[in-house]
Amino acid sequence: YVVLSSTTNALSLRDSKAGQSMKATLRYLAGLAGPSGFGSNSTAEQVTQDCSSLLPSNLTALITGGTSGIGAETARVLAKRGVRIVIGARDLRKAKEVREKIQKESPHAEVILLEIDLSSFASVQRFCSEFLALDLPLNILINNAGMYSQNLEFSEEKIEMTFATNYLGHFLVTKMLLEKMIDTAKKTGIQGRIINVSSVIHSWVKRSCFSFNDMLCGKNYNGTRAYAKSKLATILHVKEVARQLKERNANVTINAVHPGIVKTGIIRAHKGLITDSLFFIASKLLKSISQGASTTCYVALSEQTDGVSGKYFTDCNESNCSSLANDESEARKLWNDTHALLHKRLRQATNSKCFFPT
């Protein structure tokens, strides 16, 4: 009886999860709105339409990877809503083109460009130092930049490139600018918000395959698997930093977002893995870039996300991430391993001139 009861409960749970997944898929395809009033078809402009008149003046948002795709659209829409934009970019020429487009649409927009290579610890340090030297407030930090590589590559610190760029670089940016955000929130009374752009693909990662040291060295490298692991790490980062911020009673929140499967350069990088006909069919289910940027913009500006921290958002609504992404002990372990690695590497760098907070 016990065995039969347990089996029945397990099957019911499986069927329940399958049913929830099916409902979510149908809601996505139909573009139905969730509790927030928005859904998969909502655009970044739509979800911020009512924010303009309610936003405090002189907000500053820092966005990594703001030269194309979701990052550029996020920068454009936030600037349109009156937010000062700081774009961290690897290619300043492209960044200047984005700034010109933004200011053509919003002539009074303030857009500041700073160079950053997220795969390089030295570059990240220099970037943070240059931003802090501007003596601007920091209300919103959007860790958006990301990369996908089919082939195994390494950063200048000999770390697998996808992990270094998508996770480690953003961890260091957040660590070095967090006190600025906390201080800004304390001085202005305006809640700070950090948004990590992740992906639903994080749920593909099994616990047995999630090893910090293996991710550093790219062991048994597979591009899609490495990308998924980096996106899982970004959610675990959110979980642990949210816990630390709550413990400090800091007026700063941090959340993860899944933008949806969007027509960006990362998707195009996968095209060679499937046939042209399959890619054509799949592309009809992809979001536009404006729809892809909507969840980031919603979490960054909406009153509905005030005080919400440590959560995972999809289609502008709170959603469920994988059980591994929800594991608090795994999140703390990853944070500790990452902090120890960065502390060691940065202390070893004799030319390091930027302080790494402990």
C-alpha positions as a printed Julia matrix, in Angstrom:
358×3 Matrix{Float64}:
  0.0    0.0     0.0
  2.83   2.41    0.89
  4.65   1.66   -2.36
  1.45   2.04   -4.39
  0.58   5.29   -2.61
  4.06   6.73   -3.2
  3.96   5.73   -6.85
  0.53   7.28   -7.27
  1.7   10.52   -5.65
  4.78  10.64   -7.87
  2.69  10.12  -10.99
  0.23  12.78   -9.87
  3.09  15.22   -9.28
  4.55  14.41  -12.71
  1.15  14.85  -14.38
  0.63  18.11  -12.47
  3.97  19.48  -13.65
  3.24  18.35  -17.21
 -0.14  20.06  -17.03
  1.43  23.28  -15.73
  4.02  23.15  -18.49
  1.34  22.66  -21.13
 -0.71  25.56  -19.77
  2.36  27.79  -19.75
  3.15  26.83  -23.35
 -0.39  27.54  -24.51
 -0.39  30.86  -22.63
  2.89  31.78  -24.33
  1.68  30.87  -27.82
 -1.6   32.72  -27.32
  0.14  35.72  -25.78
 -2.25  35.65  -22.83
 -1.58  38.12  -20.03
 -0.56  36.86  -16.61
 -1.22  38.41  -13.17
  0.93  41.43  -14.06
 -1.36  42.28  -16.95
  1.33  41.43  -19.5
  2.34  38.33  -21.43
  4.64  36.95  -24.11
  3.38  39.38  -26.77
  3.93  42.49  -24.64
  6.67  44.84  -25.79
  9.15  46.82  -23.71
  7.37  50.07  -24.58
  3.99  48.67  -23.56
  5.12  47.44  -20.14
  6.73  50.8   -19.33
  4.02  53.0   -20.84
  2.51  53.98  -17.49
  5.86  54.26  -15.69
  7.04  57.58  -17.12
  4.89  59.85  -14.98
  5.6   57.81  -11.85
  9.39  57.47  -12.11
 11.66  59.55   -9.87
 13.86  61.98  -11.77
 17.57  61.37  -12.42
 17.48  57.58  -12.32
 20.65  55.96  -13.63
 20.71  52.52  -15.22
 23.88  50.65  -16.14
 23.43  48.03  -18.86
 26.06  45.56  -20.04
 25.89  44.4   -23.64
 23.84  47.39  -24.73
 25.08  47.51  -28.32
 22.64  45.07  -29.92
 19.56  42.95  -29.42
 17.81  42.98  -26.07
 20.42  45.21  -24.46
 20.11  47.95  -27.07
 16.31  47.83  -26.93
 16.37  47.96  -23.13
 18.64  51.02  -23.28
 16.39  52.71  -25.86
 13.17  52.18  -23.92
 14.61  53.16  -20.53
 16.1   56.3   -22.08
 12.72  57.09  -23.6
 11.26  56.91  -20.08
 13.77  59.5   -18.87
 16.4   57.22  -17.33
 20.09  58.15  -17.67
 21.81  55.25  -19.43
 25.34  53.94  -18.98
 26.2   51.31  -21.57
 29.04  48.93  -20.89
 30.25  47.73  -24.28
 33.1   45.75  -25.75
 32.74  47.57  -29.08
 32.56  51.34  -28.55
 31.93  51.97  -32.26
 28.69  50.0   -32.07
 27.88  51.68  -28.77
 28.18  55.1   -30.4
 25.76  54.02  -33.12
 23.26  52.9   -30.48
 23.66  56.22  -28.65
 23.0   58.14  -31.88
 19.8   56.17  -32.51
 18.61  56.69  -28.94
 19.28  60.42  -28.99
 17.67  60.8   -32.4
 14.45  59.42  -30.91
 14.91  61.0   -27.47
 16.99  64.18  -27.96
 17.29  64.89  -24.24
 18.47  61.38  -23.37
 21.78  61.13  -21.53
 23.76  58.11  -22.71
 27.25  57.43  -21.37
 29.52  54.83  -22.97
 32.21  52.86  -21.15
 34.35  50.05  -22.51
 34.21  46.63  -20.9
 35.24  43.09  -21.8
 33.35  40.92  -19.32
 35.68  37.97  -19.88
 38.61  40.02  -18.54
 38.89  40.7   -14.8
 41.21  43.63  -15.47
 38.74  45.16  -17.91
 35.86  44.75  -15.47
 37.89  46.39  -12.71
 38.8   49.29  -15.0
 35.18  49.67  -16.08
 33.9   49.79  -12.48
 36.63  52.24  -11.52
 35.72  54.52  -14.44
 32.02  54.38  -13.59
 32.61  55.17   -9.91
 34.83  58.1   -10.93
 31.81  59.66  -12.67
 30.24  60.06   -9.21
 26.77  59.23  -10.53
 24.02  57.5    -8.58
 23.33  53.88   -9.53
 19.7   52.85   -9.3
 19.46  50.02  -11.81
 22.09  47.45  -12.82
 21.19  45.18  -15.73
 23.59  42.29  -16.24
 22.48  41.62  -19.8
 25.53  40.79  -21.92
 25.94  37.19  -22.98
 27.74  34.98  -25.42
 27.45  31.51  -26.91
 30.36  29.65  -28.48
 30.21  26.34  -30.29
 33.95  25.88  -29.8
 35.97  25.78  -26.6
 37.66  29.13  -26.0
 39.49  30.6   -23.02
 39.7   34.07  -21.51
 42.98  35.82  -20.76
 42.75  34.3   -17.27
 42.55  30.81  -18.86
 38.91  30.36  -17.91
 36.3   28.91  -20.28
 34.96  31.91  -22.18
 31.19  31.41  -21.83
 31.39  30.98  -18.06
 33.85  33.87  -17.74
 31.67  36.25  -19.76
 28.12  35.3   -18.81
 28.67  34.64  -15.13
 32.06  35.58  -13.65
 32.22  39.01  -15.29
 28.76  39.95  -14.06
 29.5   38.58  -10.6
 32.5   40.91  -10.41
 30.57  43.92  -11.76
 27.82  43.35   -9.2
 30.29  42.86   -6.36
 32.24  46.02   -7.14
 29.19  48.25   -7.66
 26.89  46.86   -4.97
 27.97  49.3    -2.25
 27.34  52.17   -4.66
 23.81  50.88   -5.23
 23.16  50.45   -1.52
 24.5   53.94   -0.83
 22.41  55.45   -3.64
 19.26  53.79   -2.3
 20.01  55.02    1.22
 20.64  58.61    0.13
 17.68  58.89   -2.26
 15.13  56.59   -0.67
 14.68  54.98   -4.1
 14.96  51.21   -4.17
 17.86  49.87   -6.23
 17.21  47.05   -8.67
 19.6   44.48  -10.13
 18.45  42.31  -13.02
 20.36  39.25  -14.23
 19.34  38.1   -17.71
 19.2   34.31  -17.61
 17.42  31.7   -19.75
 14.91  28.87  -19.43
 17.7   26.66  -20.74
 19.12  26.69  -17.19
 16.63  23.92  -16.38
 18.49  21.51  -18.68
 21.39  21.28  -16.23
 21.53  18.26  -13.94
 23.0   18.53  -10.46
 25.59  15.84  -11.18
 26.95  17.9   -14.09
 27.19  21.23  -12.26
 30.8   21.47  -11.09
 32.53  24.82  -10.52
 36.0   23.54  -11.42
 34.74  21.76  -14.53
 33.03  24.95  -15.71
 36.25  26.9   -15.23
 38.28  24.56  -17.41
 35.56  23.67  -19.93
 35.74  19.94  -19.22
 33.85  17.83  -21.8
 32.89  21.07  -23.54
 29.61  21.44  -25.34
 28.5   24.94  -26.35
 24.83  24.6   -25.45
 25.6   22.85  -22.17
 28.16  25.52  -21.22
 25.64  28.25  -22.01
 22.96  26.52  -19.91
 25.35  26.17  -16.95
 26.3   29.85  -17.12
 22.62  30.81  -17.08
 21.94  28.52  -14.12
 24.83  30.2   -12.32
 23.28  33.64  -12.93
 20.07  32.54  -11.16
 21.97  31.02   -8.24
 23.85  34.33   -8.02
 20.49  36.1    -7.7
 19.35  33.76   -4.93
 22.44  34.25   -2.77
 22.8   38.0    -3.29
 19.09  38.44   -2.49
 19.68  36.59    0.79
 22.67  38.77    1.63
 20.81  41.98    0.81
 17.87  40.94    2.99
 20.25  40.09    5.82
 21.75  43.59    5.55
 18.3   45.17    5.31
 19.53  46.95    2.17
 17.02  48.74   -0.03
 18.18  46.9    -3.15
 16.52  43.97   -4.91
 17.93  41.44   -7.36
 15.99  39.21   -9.75
 16.57  36.99  -12.76
 14.66  37.18  -16.03
 14.17  34.85  -18.97
 13.61  37.07  -22.01
 12.15  34.28  -24.11
 13.69  32.8   -27.22
 14.49  35.94  -29.16
 15.79  36.63  -32.68
 19.27  37.72  -31.62
 22.87  36.9   -32.54
 22.99  34.05  -30.01
 20.11  32.3   -31.77
 21.81  32.81  -35.13
 24.92  31.17  -33.71
 22.86  27.98  -33.21
 21.56  27.97  -36.79
 24.29  25.73  -38.12
 23.16  22.95  -35.77
 19.75  22.54  -37.4
 18.4   22.55  -40.91
 17.27  25.76  -42.58
 13.71  24.48  -42.78
 13.57  23.69  -39.06
 15.1   27.07  -38.26
 12.41  28.76  -40.4
  9.63  26.95  -38.53
 11.19  27.66  -35.14
 11.71  31.32  -36.0
  7.96  31.78  -36.22
  7.73  31.01  -32.51
 10.51  33.42  -31.54
  9.89  36.73  -29.84
 10.76  40.04  -31.42
 13.6   41.94  -29.77
 11.11  44.41  -28.26
  9.11  41.54  -26.78
 12.34  39.99  -25.52
 13.32  43.19  -23.71
  9.93  43.57  -22.06
 10.58  41.44  -18.97
 13.85  43.21  -18.2
 12.19  46.62  -18.53
  9.19  45.49  -16.49
 11.3   44.27  -13.58
 13.49  47.39  -13.78
 10.7   49.98  -13.68
  7.34  48.53  -12.63
  5.75  49.42   -9.3
  4.53  45.83   -9.15
  8.08  44.56   -8.63
  8.79  46.95   -5.76
 10.26  44.94   -2.9
 10.34  41.72   -4.92
 13.74  40.02   -4.7
 15.34  36.66   -5.42
 12.72  35.75   -8.01
 12.7   34.48  -11.59
 10.52  36.22  -14.18
  9.23  35.06  -17.54
  6.93  37.08  -19.82
  6.73  39.86  -17.19
  5.41  37.53  -14.51
  6.98  35.61  -11.65
  7.71  32.06  -12.74
  9.27  28.85  -11.51
 12.92  28.04  -12.08
 14.44  24.59  -11.7
 14.82  22.92   -8.3
 18.6   23.19   -8.64
 18.32  26.94   -9.31
 16.25  27.21   -6.12
 18.79  25.36   -3.97
 19.99  27.84   -1.33
 22.96  25.71   -0.28
 24.09  25.37   -3.9
 23.72  29.12   -4.36
 25.83  29.86   -1.29
 28.48  27.33   -2.3
 28.74  28.81   -5.81
 29.0   32.35   -4.4
 31.75  31.31   -1.97
 33.7   29.45   -4.67
 33.41  32.39   -7.04
 34.4   34.97   -4.45
 37.42  32.9    -3.41
 38.53  32.51   -7.03
 38.22  36.22   -7.83
 39.88  37.27   -4.59
 42.82  34.97   -5.3
 43.19  35.93   -8.97
 42.91  39.66   -8.34
 45.42  39.58   -5.51
 47.84  37.78   -7.81
 47.49  40.47  -10.46
 50.37  42.78   -9.59
 49.04  45.55  -11.82
 45.63  45.52  -10.14
 44.76  49.02   -8.95
 41.09  48.55   -8.19
 39.91  47.4    -4.77
 37.98  44.12   -4.62
 35.57  44.28   -1.67
 35.59  41.36    0.72
